[in-house]
Amino acid sequence: MKDVELRSLTAMIEDALIGNFDHRKRSSSICMSGETCDIEVSYDALTGKVEAMIYGDDVRKSYPNVQKLIEDSISTEKIDNEVYLEEMRDDEEYEAVMDNRMALDRAYGYGYGIYW
């Protein structure tokens, strides 16, 4: 597998793992199907491990170490950073909504409200 192909594949996998991240389980998994093989990749944020499974005899014969290459090439730091930024945006949006509710409560003379 060429270096450019590997980088393209890992970037696509990283983006898919970020998009499918389950914030409650702190993990993500994806399945991709191609013409000659299927790839299943999972990431666990608690352990920091990436596991890749490749199904397809032709690919395993042609590229015997591709599974390890994919696991080693995926940037867990990138995934963690993107997930952290997404969570921070969600927290800021929630805080803004709660601040608006409190401001409305004060404007109507209800005190601080029951939102906290």
C-alpha positions in Angstrom: 0.0 0.0 0.0 1.4 3.3 -1.0 2.1 6.0 1.6 -0.4 8.4 0.0 -3.1 5.8 -0.1 -2.5 4.9 3.5 -2.7 8.6 4.6 -5.9 9.0 2.6 -7.5 5.9 4.2 -6.5 6.8 7.7 -7.8 10.4 7.3 -11.1 9.0 6.1 -11.2 6.5 9.0 -10.3 9.2 11.6 -13.1 11.5 10.3 -15.6 8.6 10.4 -14.5 7.7 14.0 -14.9 11.3 15.1 -18.4 11.5 13.5 -19.6 8.2 15.1 -18.1 8.9 18.5 -20.5 7.8 21.3 -19.9 10.3 24.2 -21.6 8.1 26.8 -19.5 4.9 26.0 -16.4 7.0 25.2 -15.8 4.9 22.1 -16.4 4.8 18.4 -16.5 2.2 15.6 -17.0 2.1 11.9 -17.4 -0.5 9.2 -16.3 0.2 5.6 -16.8 -2.0 2.6 -14.8 -2.0 -0.6 -14.4 -4.0 -3.7 -11.9 -6.4 -2.3 -12.2 -6.2 1.4 -14.1 -4.9 4.4 -12.5 -2.9 7.2 -13.8 -2.6 10.7 -12.1 -0.1 13.0 -12.9 0.7 16.6 -11.4 3.3 19.0 -11.8 3.3 22.8 -11.0 6.7 24.3 -10.7 5.2 27.8 -7.8 2.9 26.9 -6.6 4.9 23.9 -6.5 1.8 21.7 -7.4 1.5 18.0 -8.2 -1.9 16.7 -8.6 -2.7 13.0 -10.0 -5.9 11.5 -9.7 -6.5 7.7 -11.8 -9.1 6.1 -10.7 -10.3 2.6 -8.1 -12.9 1.8 -6.7 -11.1 -1.2 -5.8 -8.0 0.8 -4.2 -10.0 3.6 -2.1 -11.8 1.0 -1.1 -8.7 -0.9 -0.5 -6.5 2.2 0.2 -8.8 5.2 0.9 -6.0 7.7 -1.8 -3.5 6.5 -3.9 -4.1 9.7 -1.0 -3.0 11.9 -0.2 -0.1 9.6 -3.7 1.2 9.9 -3.8 0.8 13.7 -0.4 2.6 14.0 -1.3 5.4 11.5 -4.6 6.5 13.1 -4.0 9.6 15.2 -5.8 9.1 18.6 -4.7 12.6 19.5 -6.6 14.1 16.6 -9.7 12.1 17.5 -9.5 13.1 21.2 -9.0 16.8 20.3 -11.9 16.9 17.9 -14.2 15.1 20.4 -13.1 17.5 23.1 -13.8 20.5 21.0 -17.2 19.2 20.1 -18.0 18.6 23.8 -16.8 22.1 24.7 -19.1 23.6 22.0 -22.0 21.6 23.3 -21.3 22.7 26.9 -21.1 26.3 25.8 -24.4 26.1 23.9 -26.0 24.6 27.0 -24.6 27.3 29.3 -25.9 30.0 26.9 -29.4 28.5 26.9 -29.4 28.3 30.7 -28.1 31.9 30.9 -30.9 33.1 28.7 -33.5 31.2 30.8 -32.1 32.8 34.0 -32.2 36.3 32.3 -35.8 35.8 31.3 -36.7 34.6 34.8 -35.1 37.7 36.3 -36.8 39.9 33.8 -40.2 38.5 34.8 -39.4 38.7 38.5 -39.2 35.0 39.2 -35.8 35.1 40.9 -33.2 32.6 39.8 -35.5 29.9 38.6 -35.1 26.1 39.1 -32.7 25.5 36.3 -29.5 25.1 38.4 
